[in-house]
Amino acid sequence: MKITRLEHCESFPVQMDGAVGASRQLPIGQADGAPNFSIRVFTLNPGGHTPHHIHASEHLNYILQGSGEVMAGDTPRDVSAGDYILVPPEQKHQYRNTGSEPLVFMCMVPVAYE
């Protein structure tokens, strides 16, 4: 069993093409013995965003802090702290911080996407 806190997890800039003002933490993943799923936490600075991209697997997200929008294909959907989001497999998506404070969200994915 692993118990940790986000403040104990190292933060890394998101290095994908199209990412702006985005960082990532990995509180639970394959290195911790998780055989199937990992939990990543992304922080987007005001005006920041993830790439507009597609994955073969679903993503399960939970907004921890802030507000912004999720692009479902080319359609923006407003999100804020407390929202759960399911991004289905093969759906083009992007997270954008449209607020004035950091947008922080958990992203649960198969360990292959760590």
N, C-alpha and C positions, 0 to 999 in steps of 0.2 A: 504494500500500500504506500502511496505517496500522498503527502499533504503539503501544499505549498501556498504561498501568497504571491500575487502578481508583482509586488514590489521586490520580490526575491528573484525574479526572472529577468535575465538579460534582455535588453531591447536592441534590435537590429533594424537598420533602414531596409525598406522593401526595395529590392534591386531589379524588379521587373520593369521592362519598357512600359512607359505610360504611367508609372506611379509617381506621384508628387506629394511631398510632405507626409509620407506614410512610414510607420515603423511597425515591427512585429515582435511579439513575444510568444514563447512556447511553454506554457505552464505544465502541460502533460502531453507526452508523445511516445514514440516508439522507443527512444532511449530509456524511458522510465518503465518499460515493460508493457506498454499498451499495445496489444497485438492487432487491433483493428482501427481504432479511432484516435485522433489527437484533438486537443483544444489549442487553438491559436488565439491570440488577442491582438487586434490591430488598433493602432491609434492614428487618426488622421488629424493633422493640424488644420486650423481654419483655412479654407480654400484648398485643402489637400484632397487627394483621391487615389483610389486603386486603379489599376489598368481596367479598361473595358474588355473583358475576356470571357472565355468559355472553358468549362471543365466537363469531363465525362461523368463525374459523380455529383450528387447533390451536396449542397452546403447548408448547414443548420446554423443560423446566426441569432445572437441576442445582443441588443444594444444596451450597453452598460451605462454610458454617459454621453451627453450631447445630443445633437440633432443634425439631420442632413437628408440625403436622398439616396435611394438605391435605384439604379437604372435596371429595369426589367426589359432587356433588349434596348430599345431606344425610348422607352417610356419611363419618366422619373416617378418614383413613389416616395412620399415623405416618410421619414422614420425618426424616432426619438427614443430616449431612454425608456426601457421597459418593453420595447417591441421585439417580437420573435419574427424571424424571416426564414422561409424555406426557398432556396434557389434550386430549382429542379436541374437534373442533369442536362447538359447541352444548352442551357439558357445563357445567353450573353448577359453579363451583369457588371456593374461597377458601383462602388460606394463613394459618395461625395460628401464632404463636410461643407455644408452651406451655412453653418452657425458660427458663433463667435468664440466658442470654446472647443477643446478637443472632442472629436467623435471617437468613442472607444467601443469596440464590439468584439464579442467572442465569435469564433468561427470553428465549428466542429466538422471535421472532414476525415476521410480515410487516411491512415498513416502515410500512404503513398504521396499525399499532397503536402506533407509537412514542409 
